[in-house]
């Protein structure tokens, strides 16, 4: 088996493996046989996966608008995202909310997040997140499809910053441990250049949403650092969900329209 940390040249035929693995990890889209799990090599493709999710969402949205009003379509869009992602990050949002709410020690918070059962705060966080996402999408008007493409890409790309700037909270084991084996290089962030370039077509509104993405990502990482001093897979998923919901809502705010 190839050492994932090896600096030797990767054969061209193997380039599709981490891309396929990233899609299979984040989505339930049919991608054929399971690809080899390559945590470090799949990370740079998270924004690309988000971009494809956004394209599928925009296509579904345009088709649904032919049948229903925007408020109904917004609800269907939210459900569509849940389905094609398998509610993957929503599960993390619920677990993170249960663990981070209240004045608990780091060890207690991490133990609560590891529990597969959902608590009251987790349920409230998921409901609120979905409602905010629905409200934001329902308010989109001009450049609707472009917003639907850009924001999911930014949301999945936010996880790269957590992987880069915070240590893993479960060094003795955990589903996300393999993603933290070595520092994430800056070149891994290159996938974010695509949603950044697309945002330029929105003019100053695109610049504004990009700045808000940076501010939100920084604020969440600062909160994680002050609260626990680390990050987990659940917290990464929660960050993606919070940023996605917040950006959809902010895209429809008076200052952005």
C-alpha positions in Angstrom: 0.0 0.0 0.0 1.3 3.5 -0.9 2.4 5.6 2.1 0.0 8.6 2.1 2.8 10.8 3.3 5.1 9.8 0.5 6.4 12.6 -1.7 6.9 10.4 -4.7 5.0 11.2 -7.8 1.5 9.9 -7.9 0.5 8.1 -11.1 -2.1 10.0 -13.2 -4.5 7.1 -12.9 -4.6 7.5 -9.1 -5.7 11.1 -9.1 -9.4 10.2 -9.2 -9.1 8.2 -6.0 -9.0 11.0 -3.5 -11.7 12.9 -5.4 -14.0 9.9 -5.4 -13.2 9.3 -1.8 -14.2 12.8 -0.9 -17.5 12.5 -2.6 -18.2 9.2 -0.9 -17.2 10.6 2.5 -19.4 13.8 2.4 -22.3 12.7 0.2 -24.4 9.7 -0.7 -24.1 10.3 -4.5 -23.6 7.1 -6.4 -19.9 6.9 -7.2 -19.5 3.2 -7.9 -17.3 0.9 -5.8 -16.0 2.4 -2.5 -12.6 4.2 -3.1 -9.6 3.7 -0.9 -10.0 5.9 2.2 -7.3 8.6 1.9 -8.1 11.2 4.5 -5.2 13.6 3.9 -5.4 13.4 0.1 -9.2 13.9 0.0 -9.3 17.1 2.1 -8.4 19.6 -0.7 -11.4 18.3 -2.6 -14.0 19.3 0.1 -14.7 22.6 -1.6 -15.1 20.8 -5.0 -17.6 18.5 -3.4 -19.5 21.5 -2.1 -19.4 23.1 -5.5 -20.9 20.0 -7.1 -23.6 19.8 -4.4 -24.3 23.5 -5.2 -24.7 22.8 -8.9 -27.0 19.9 -8.2 -29.0 22.1 -5.8 -29.2 24.9 -8.3 -30.5 22.5 -11.0 -33.1 21.0 -8.7 -34.1 24.5 -7.6 -34.7 25.7 -11.1 -36.7 22.6 -12.0 -38.8 23.0 -8.8 -39.5 26.7 -9.5 -41.4 25.6 -12.5 -44.0 23.9 -10.3 -44.0 25.7 -6.9 -43.5 29.2 -5.4 -40.1 30.2 -4.0 -41.0 29.6 -0.4 -42.1 26.0 -1.1 -39.0 25.4 -3.3 -36.7 26.7 -0.5 -38.1 24.0 1.8 -37.6 21.4 -0.9 -34.0 22.7 -1.5 -33.2 22.2 2.2 -34.7 18.6 2.1 -32.7 17.9 -1.2 -29.5 18.9 0.5 -30.2 16.7 3.5 -30.9 13.8 1.2 -27.8 14.0 -1.0 -25.5 14.6 2.0 -27.1 11.9 4.1 -27.6 14.5 6.9 -23.8 14.0 7.5 -23.0 17.4 8.9 -26.4 17.8 10.6 -25.5 14.9 12.9 -22.3 16.7 13.8 -24.2 19.9 14.5 -26.5 18.1 16.9 -23.7 16.4 18.7 -21.6 19.6 18.9 -24.5 21.6 20.3 -25.1 19.0 23.0 -21.5 19.0 24.0 -20.6 22.7 23.8 -23.7 24.1 25.5 -23.3 25.0 29.1 -20.2 25.2 31.4 -18.7 21.7 31.0 -15.1 20.5 31.2 -13.4 19.6 28.0 -13.5 15.9 28.9 -17.2 16.0 29.6 -18.0 17.9 26.4 -16.0 15.5 24.3 -17.7 12.5 26.0 -21.2 14.0 25.3 -20.3 14.6 21.6 -19.2 11.0 21.3 -22.6 9.8 22.5 -24.7 8.9 19.4 -27.9 9.9 21.2 -29.2 13.4 20.5 -30.1 15.7 23.3 -32.4 18.7 23.6 -29.8 21.3 22.6 -28.8 19.2 19.6 -32.4 18.9 18.4 -32.9 22.7 18.9 -29.7 23.5 17.0 -30.7 21.3 14.0 -34.2 22.7 13.8 -32.9 26.3 14.1 -30.2 25.7 11.5 -32.6 24.2 9.0 -35.1 27.1 9.6 -32.4 29.7 9.0 -31.3 27.9 5.8 -34.9 27.7 4.6 -35.4 31.4 5.3 -32.2 32.4 3.5 -32.9 30.4 0.4 -36.5 31.6 0.3 -35.3 35.2 0.2 -32.9 34.7 -2.7 -33.9 36.6 -5.8 -31.3 37.9 -8.2 -28.4 35.5 -9.0 -30.3 32.8 -7.1 -28.5 29.9 -8.8 -25.1 31.4 -8.3 -25.7 31.8 -4.6 -26.9 28.2 -4.4 -23.6 27.1 -6.0 -21.2 29.3 -4.1 -22.4 28.9 -0.6 -22.3 25.1 -0.3 -18.7 25.2 -1.6 -17.7 27.8 1.0 -19.4 25.8 3.7 -17.5 22.6 3.0 -14.3 24.6 2.4 -14.6 26.0 5.9 -13.6 22.6 7.4 -10.1 23.0 5.9 -9.4 25.9 8.3 -10.4 23.8 11.3 -8.1 21.1 10.1 -5.3 23.5 9.6 -5.5 25.7 12.7 -6.8 23.6 15.6 -5.5 20.3 17.1 -7.6 17.2 17.1 -9.5 16.7 20.4 -9.3 12.9 20.5 -5.6 12.0 20.1 -6.2 8.5 21.5 -8.7 7.7 18.8 -11.8 9.0 16.9 -13.3 9.0 13.4 -11.4 12.2 12.5 -8.0 11.3 13.8 -6.6 10.3 10.4 -7.3 13.8 9.0 -4.9 15.4 11.5 -1.8 13.2 11.0 0.2 16.0 9.5 -0.2 19.8 9.1 -2.4 20.8 6.2 -0.3 22.6 3.6 -1.5 25.9 2.1 -1.9 24.4 -1.3 -4.7 22.3 0.1 -6.8 25.5 0.1 -6.6 25.9 -3.7 -10.1 24.5 -4.2 -11.5 27.6 -2.5 -10.3 29.7 -5.5 -13.3 28.4 -7.5 -16.1 29.7 -5.3 -14.0 32.8 -4.8 -13.8 33.4 -8.6 -17.5 32.7 -9.0 -18.3 35.3 -6.3 -16.7 38.0 -8.4 -19.7 37.7 -10.8 -21.8 39.0 -7.9 -19.8 42.2 -7.8 -19.5 43.9 -4.3 -22.1 41.4 -3.0 -19.8 38.6 -3.8 -16.9 40.4 -2.1 -19.2 40.9 0.9 -20.2 37.3 1.2 -16.5 36.2 0.9 -15.5 38.6 3.7 -18.4 37.3 5.8 -17.3 33.7 5.2 -13.8 34.6 6.5 -15.2 36.4 9.5 -17.6 33.6 10.4 -15.0 30.9 10.0 -12.6 32.9 12.2 -15.2 33.5 14.8 -16.2 29.8 15.1 -12.6 28.7 15.3 -11.9 31.3 18.0 -15.0 30.0 19.9 -13.8 26.4 19.6 -10.3 27.4 20.8 -11.6 29.3 23.8 -14.2 26.7 24.7 -12.2 23.4 24.3 -8.9 24.3 22.7 -9.4 21.7 20.0 -11.7 20.4 17.3 -13.4 17.1 16.5 -15.2 15.7 13.5 -18.6 16.7 15.0 -17.3 20.3 15.4 -16.1 20.4 11.8 -19.5 19.3 10.6 -21.2 21.8 12.9 -19.0 24.6 11.5 -20.0 23.6 7.9 -23.7 23.7 8.8 -23.6 26.9 10.7 -21.7 28.7 7.9 -24.0 27.4 5.2 -27.1 28.5 7.0 -25.6 31.9 8.0 -24.4 32.7 4.5 -27.7 31.9 2.9 -29.4 34.2 5.4 -26.8 37.0 5.0 -27.1 36.8 1.3 -30.6 38.0 1.6 -29.9 40.7 4.1 -30.7 44.3 3.2 -27.0 45.2 3.1 -26.3 42.4 0.6 -29.2 43.0 -1.8 
